[in-house]
Amino acid sequence: MKLAINEATCMKNSTLMEDLYLAEANDYDFIELRIDMLREYLKTGSLGELAEFFKTHHLKPAGFNSIEDINFSTPEKWQAIEEDLRFVCEVKAAIGGEVLVVVPTISDVEYSEEEVFKDSVTVLNKILAYTDKLKLKIAFEPIGSQNCCVRSLEEAHRITKAVNHSNVGLIVDAFNLYLFDGWQDIDYLEKITPEEIFCYHIDDSDNLPLELLDHAHRLFPGNGVIPLKAISDKLKSIGYDGACSLELFNPSYWQMNARDVFRLGAEKTKEFL
């Protein structure tokens, strides 16, 4: 697997350019670029400068994270999604990057499984209409939070299989799937081909009851209770050799020096590659 990092890990204590140089200095292979941090960077920087960085350094863009709340959109919400899609496609054309992460809707409204299935298939096909011409892969990420409409790997897989397009696949996020059910069925990964997995988000968790966990409880790999060795070994056994991306939203890490976070993140993640 390839060593990668998601910009969320230092989103409050670094900038896009600082992230690029820190990732390069710590031997990361890929970086997942946050859409909001790209927009902030472009207030003073240019896509040409970004393209030149990636052309002249080992580090490459894994893709873009993320477009959220894609299900059951109002016309106004869909307009905002379209704006994000146009922006990502413009950046992709300039600097590269293979994957766009899209996230199902978190809402207090309850939908049936079939309603979620039909809407998800429809909206993923609509997103493909924007991205497929650029060969940009769409990575659908189930979110383990209680009020997300797609929480499990099995449900997300059923949806992406129904779309039946080589550029639509999955994110396997260790924390999200632990948040769903504590990873009761790691063997389900055997039902997914490695080509269907577009990124592996690696993150550990505080030892708390699932109902008390939130994304702020994500920890460096190996510092918590998620069976990351078993998950990583299973991914290796099915032939997955793509990006293993550190994605943390822990406020205490945002208080650290970003240099230390990137260094520790690389050391901790490499143990599972």
C-alpha positions in Angstrom: 0.0 0.0 0.0 1.0 3.6 -0.6 1.5 6.1 2.3 -1.0 9.0 2.1 -2.5 11.7 4.3 -5.8 13.6 4.2 -5.6 17.3 4.8 -8.3 17.1 7.5 -5.5 15.8 9.8 -4.0 19.2 10.1 -6.8 21.4 8.7 -6.7 23.8 11.7 -2.9 24.1 12.1 -1.5 24.1 8.6 -2.2 25.4 5.1 -2.3 23.6 1.8 1.3 24.5 0.8 2.6 23.7 4.3 0.9 20.3 4.0 2.5 19.6 0.6 6.1 20.3 1.9 5.5 18.4 5.2 4.1 15.4 3.3 7.0 15.4 0.9 9.6 15.7 3.7 8.0 12.7 5.5 8.0 10.4 2.5 4.2 10.4 1.9 3.3 9.1 -1.6 -0.1 10.8 -1.9 -2.1 13.6 -0.4 -5.9 14.0 -0.3 -6.6 17.6 -1.0 -9.6 19.3 0.9 -11.9 21.3 -1.4 -12.2 24.1 1.2 -8.4 24.3 1.6 -7.9 24.4 -2.2 -10.3 27.3 -2.4 -8.5 29.1 0.4 -5.1 28.5 -1.3 -6.4 29.9 -4.6 -7.1 33.3 -3.0 -3.4 33.9 -3.3 -1.9 31.0 -5.2 -2.5 29.5 -8.7 -3.3 26.1 -10.2 -0.1 26.5 -12.3 2.0 26.7 -9.1 0.3 23.6 -7.7 0.8 21.7 -11.0 4.5 22.6 -11.0 4.9 21.4 -7.4 3.4 17.9 -8.2 5.5 17.8 -11.5 8.7 18.3 -9.6 8.2 16.3 -6.4 7.6 12.7 -5.4 4.3 13.6 -3.7 1.2 13.3 -5.9 -2.5 14.3 -5.4 -4.6 11.2 -4.6 -7.7 13.3 -5.2 -10.2 15.5 -3.5 -12.2 15.3 -0.3 -15.1 15.8 -0.2 -18.5 16.6 -1.5 -21.0 15.9 1.3 -24.7 15.4 1.8 -25.3 14.2 -1.7 -28.6 12.4 -1.1 -32.1 13.8 -1.3 -30.9 17.2 -2.5 -33.1 20.3 -2.8 -32.6 22.3 -6.0 -30.5 24.8 -4.0 -28.3 22.0 -2.5 -27.8 20.4 -5.9 -26.7 23.7 -7.3 -24.0 23.9 -4.6 -23.0 20.3 -5.4 -22.7 21.3 -9.1 -20.5 24.2 -8.2 -18.2 21.9 -6.2 -18.1 19.4 -9.1 -17.2 22.1 -11.7 -14.4 23.4 -9.3 -13.0 19.9 -8.7 -13.0 19.1 -12.4 -11.2 22.4 -13.2 -8.5 21.5 -10.6 -8.3 17.9 -11.7 -7.6 19.1 -15.3 -4.8 21.3 -14.1 -3.0 19.2 -11.5 -4.2 15.6 -11.8 -5.7 13.5 -9.0 -7.6 10.3 -9.4 -10.4 10.3 -6.8 -13.3 12.5 -5.6 -14.8 11.4 -2.3 -18.5 11.8 -2.0 -20.4 11.4 1.3 -24.0 10.3 1.9 -26.4 12.6 3.7 -26.5 12.9 7.5 -30.0 14.0 8.4 -32.7 13.6 11.1 -35.1 12.6 8.4 -35.6 8.8 8.3 -35.6 7.2 4.8 -36.2 3.5 4.0 -33.3 1.4 2.7 -34.9 1.2 -0.7 -35.4 5.0 -0.9 -31.7 5.5 0.0 -30.6 2.8 -2.5 -32.6 4.4 -5.4 -31.5 8.0 -4.6 -27.9 7.0 -4.1 -27.7 5.2 -7.5 -29.4 8.2 -9.2 -27.1 10.8 -7.7 -23.9 8.8 -8.3 -24.9 8.6 -12.0 -25.6 12.4 -12.0 -22.1 13.0 -10.5 -20.6 10.7 -13.1 -22.0 13.0 -15.8 -19.6 15.7 -14.6 -16.5 13.6 -13.8 -16.4 10.7 -16.2 -15.0 12.8 -19.1 -12.0 13.5 -17.0 -11.6 9.9 -15.8 -12.1 11.1 -12.2 -13.1 8.2 -10.0 -16.1 8.7 -7.6 -15.4 7.1 -4.1 -18.6 6.6 -2.1 -17.9 6.6 1.6 -20.3 5.1 4.2 -20.4 7.1 7.4 -20.9 5.3 10.6 -22.7 8.1 12.4 -26.1 7.1 13.7 -28.0 9.5 11.5 -26.2 8.9 8.2 -28.4 7.4 5.5 -25.6 4.9 4.4 -23.7 3.6 7.3 -22.4 0.1 6.4 -19.8 -1.2 3.9 -22.3 -3.8 2.7 -25.0 -1.2 1.9 -22.5 1.1 0.2 -21.2 -1.8 -1.8 -24.7 -2.8 -2.9 -25.2 0.8 -4.2 -21.9 1.0 -6.1 -22.4 -2.4 -7.7 -25.8 -1.2 -8.9 -24.2 1.8 -10.6 -22.0 -0.7 -12.3 -19.3 1.7 -13.6 -15.5 1.2 -13.2 -15.1 4.8 -12.0 -17.5 4.4 -9.1 -16.2 2.6 -6.0 -15.7 2.7 -2.3 -13.8 4.3 0.6 -12.9 1.9 3.3 -12.7 4.1 6.4 -11.6 2.2 9.5 -13.2 4.6 12.0 -16.5 5.0 10.1 -17.0 1.3 9.9 -15.9 0.8 13.5 -18.5 3.5 14.4 -21.2 1.5 12.6 -20.8 -1.9 14.3 -17.3 -2.3 15.7 -16.1 -4.1 12.6 -18.1 -7.2 13.4 -17.5 -8.6 9.9 -14.0 -7.9 8.6 -14.4 -10.8 6.2 -16.9 -8.8 4.2 -13.9 -7.2 2.5 -13.4 -10.6 0.7 -16.6 -9.8 -1.2 -15.1 -6.6 -2.7 -12.5 -6.7 -5.4 -9.4 -4.4 -4.9 -10.4 -2.5 -8.0 -13.6 -1.4 -6.2 -11.7 0.2 -3.3 -10.4 3.7 -4.3 -8.9 4.6 -0.9 -8.3 3.1 2.6 -8.7 5.7 5.3 -6.7 4.6 8.3 -7.6 5.9 11.8 -7.9 4.5 15.2 -10.4 5.1 18.0 -10.7 5.9 21.7 -12.0 3.1 23.8 -15.6 4.3 24.3 -19.0 2.8 23.7 -20.0 3.2 20.1 -22.9 5.5 20.9 -20.5 7.9 22.6 -17.9 8.0 19.8 -17.6 10.9 17.4 -15.1 11.8 14.8 -13.1 13.9 17.3 -12.2 10.6 18.9 -10.0 9.5 16.0 -6.5 8.6 17.0 -3.2 7.8 15.3 -3.1 4.2 14.0 -2.1 1.8 16.8 -3.1 4.2 19.6 -6.7 2.8 20.0 -9.0 -0.2 19.8 -9.8 -0.6 16.1 -8.4 -4.0 14.8 -6.2 -2.2 12.2 -3.8 -5.0 11.7 -6.6 -7.5 10.9 -8.3 -4.9 8.5 -5.0 -4.0 6.8 -4.0 -7.7 6.5 -7.4 -8.5 5.0 -7.0 -5.7 2.4 -3.6 -7.0 1.5 -5.0 -10.5 1.1 -7.5 -9.4 -1.5 -4.8 -7.6 -3.4 -5.5 -4.0 -2.4 -2.3 -1.9 -3.0 -3.6 1.6 -3.3 -3.5 4.6 -0.9 -3.6 4.1 2.8 -4.5 7.6 3.9 -4.3 9.0 7.5 -7.6 10.9 8.1 -8.0 12.4 11.6 -10.4 15.0 12.9 -8.9 15.1 16.5 -8.9 18.7 17.9 -5.9 17.8 20.1 -3.8 17.1 17.0 -4.9 20.5 15.6 -3.1 22.0 18.6 0.1 20.3 17.9 2.9 21.5 15.6 1.8 20.2 12.1 5.4 19.0 11.6 5.0 16.6 14.5 1.7 15.4 13.3 3.0 14.6 9.8 6.1 12.8 11.3 4.1 10.8 13.8 1.4 10.0 11.2 4.0 8.6 8.8 5.7 6.5 11.5 2.4 5.1 12.9 0.8 4.4 9.5 3.9 2.7 8.0 3.4 -0.1 10.5 0.2 -1.2 8.7 1.3 -0.8 5.1 
